């Protein structure tokens, strides 16, 4: 399915779980929460407002609502005498127009659909006193609230009744509240520039959802493909049909192994599907003990518009796969009407095939972007070569090749173009999974070489090949190192209607780290500016139906027929684990004006049972409870570890269950001791021959930096287990990068064992998911007193996950394990 490197590998179901356990919202100052009376974000009116002009640029009223408020103003004004009108008309207008305020829901205590809406907006005390003194009679016309009218002659009670519990939002002070009005209507960003967006759950219970596509036929159905070889039909109301759209699970080659890249990998509808009923799929298959990738054509069933005719399959193209990874998998139709196919380099590591690798070899179809013509293929060849393919006349090249030098492009997309000007239309964006160091985003153009294996990202991979000037490769528009993520998932340039602030933003992610990211083109310089995407904190996502968390393993992105953006992720990356969820990306800073994005789906004749959608994910609204510190024991711990009765958070073994979803990952690294490493423990502390003084009963013995303990899934262990180290007040785990018998000897000797039986890797004794990873790249000579005296990365800095937790097996005798 994608090119996971050796460090990630199969078995990544619980990778980076420490990240997940920190997924709740980080505490911080409350953020503004613009919201209208329909419980949705504010918008920019399509035309100016004649009456509530204060909110003509941004608010909750369109011209139609503005006219309705003006008519009400006329009706109420007609009931006022001349002096009252002269003194109070301005106040009357202000009160009526608060329905148009971007904070209307707060002014009317209507943030929650379950609470009753006030009839008068919340007023600040000084303003209320001013209005009461001269204009209190207007309230009997504005409101039918009898309790309010009964208080009309009691100024204190009257204004207390109209006050707001949250005084930040009272009128008119909110108009000058800098916190509420700064960057109003713009995408919210935290102090580090991370864009805060929200999600809507669209589908769940899926087995590694690898693709979501639409038919572009006006029905606004969407079709979700599972890696096992099933494709499901979803209707616009998010209900799913019980009968699969396609089921070729018996033919698809995959397995339950976590990280298996083979399977059903891609699906695309013909641009003229409405007329020819053709659909194309990309999947792994085994033919006479030989693994291949297959591109096939299916037709819609004549009896059911929500199912393909399984007997109509025609194999368009098959390519032998020398290894089980790097299978590519994307299928797209361009604006030119041709079918684009994205293949991997054949697998293994470093593209070891031939002199320069498959990706640079134009006589093979692996490591390429292919372009073929499948139009009008009912008679004659199954596909033809487009006449302008770049290597059509090169006798040493396959004519199907459109671009080359790619490693394993995982998820590509064509830009729909800016909605009005169509600027950018037709650009082809791809995420190309890297080898050891970098992931990259490319814009693919005809005939270009994208550098692999000479180059990985902007860096040389094969230095000799990289120095060859004839390579003439195209650099990516963006590349990121493996400390940010180890397997890119390409996305889309947002061109939808509902979230106008996202227009032009290329949104993508990383499968391993779960990081959501974005690029925005600077039109003046042509450079792409990076911003990370976080889940909204505070009240950012407190709108009906929205959530602010997702499962880590980001498999794919998608657009619906209207251009809205989605992504698919799972908690357990196995083709048979039903933990996949589809999320819609939502920006709550500004929506489109009411009615602008309304669609009228064409009718769908349904013959299968509908399964109504039931959302399962929840909005995270509480800040996390800090993990309790370990209490010091009343006597010195043996071997440097705490007393067995010391309370500790239990290790989590998720087994076949999905781990908790990602919310706001902390992007602030742990602070190391001065100098970049944790301070080394001091030796001795007392003179020779001097007796230690006994401590009074109940006096705690503090743990020293570098203390270690061994843990198994059932709890504390004496001689074998996962290594946990104590540094600066907390316990944490050690990554097995560089973990050796010498490092294990340091641990065993600390615990009083003279011999090391084995240095354990790959979380053999379970994953310490309730703890942080504190040490990585530990290099010991074997003579150090603690792991902190060994060479290691900065404390808390790591490029690994808990599936790589290190362990040891110690012994008092020289024995084999």
Secondary structure as UniProt FT lines:
FT   TURN            6..8
FT   TURN            13..16
FT   HELIX           17..21
FT   TURN            37..38
FT   HELIX           53..55
FT   HELIX           63..77
FT   TURN            78..79
FT   HELIX           82..97
FT   HELIX           98..100
FT   TURN            102..103
FT   HELIX           104..107
FT   TURN            108..109
FT   TURN            113..114
FT   HELIX           125..135
FT   HELIX           136..138
FT   HELIX           139..142
FT   HELIX           146..150
FT   TURN            151..153
FT   HELIX           155..161
FT   HELIX           167..169
FT   HELIX           173..176
FT   HELIX           178..181
FT   TURN            182..185
FT   TURN            191..192
FT   STRAND          195..206
FT   STRAND          209..213
FT   STRAND          222..226
FT   TURN            227..228
FT   STRAND          230..234
FT   TURN            236..237
FT   STRAND          240..241
FT   STRAND          246..247
FT   TURN            249..251
FT   TURN            258..259
FT   STRAND          264..269
FT   TURN            271..272
FT   HELIX           273..276
FT   STRAND          278..287
FT   TURN            288..289
FT   STRAND          290..300
FT   TURN            305..306
FT   STRAND          308..320
FT   STRAND          330..333
FT   TURN            335..336
FT   STRAND          339..342
FT   TURN            354..356
FT   TURN            359..360
FT   TURN            362..363
FT   TURN            366..367
FT   STRAND          368..373
FT   TURN            375..376
FT   TURN            387..388
FT   TURN            390..393
FT   TURN            395..396
FT   TURN            399..400
FT   STRAND          401..404
FT   STRAND          409..414
FT   TURN            419..421
FT   TURN            423..426
FT   STRAND          428..432
FT   STRAND          438..444
FT   TURN            446..447
FT   TURN            452..454
FT   STRAND          455..456
FT   TURN            457..458
FT   STRAND          459..460
FT   HELIX           463..466
FT   HELIX           469..471
FT   STRAND          478..481
FT   TURN            482..484
FT   STRAND          488..493
FT   HELIX           500..502
FT   TURN            503..504
FT   STRAND          505..510
FT   TURN            511..513
FT   STRAND          516..521
FT   TURN            523..525
FT   STRAND          528..535
FT   TURN            538..541
FT   TURN            544..545
FT   STRAND          553..559
FT   TURN            561..562
FT   STRAND          565..570
FT   TURN            575..576
FT   STRAND          580..586
FT   TURN            594..597
FT   STRAND          610..611
FT   HELIX           638..640
FT   TURN            644..645
FT   TURN            655..656
FT   TURN            674..675
FT   TURN            688..689
FT   TURN            697..698
FT   TURN            705..706
FT   STRAND          708..712
FT   TURN            713..714
FT   STRAND          715..717
FT   STRAND          720..727
FT   TURN            728..729
FT   STRAND          730..735
FT   TURN            737..738
FT   HELIX           741..750
FT   TURN            751..752
FT   STRAND          755..760
FT   TURN            762..765
FT   TURN            769..770
FT   STRAND          772..775
FT   HELIX           787..789
FT   TURN            795..796
FT   HELIX           802..804
FT   STRAND          807..811
//
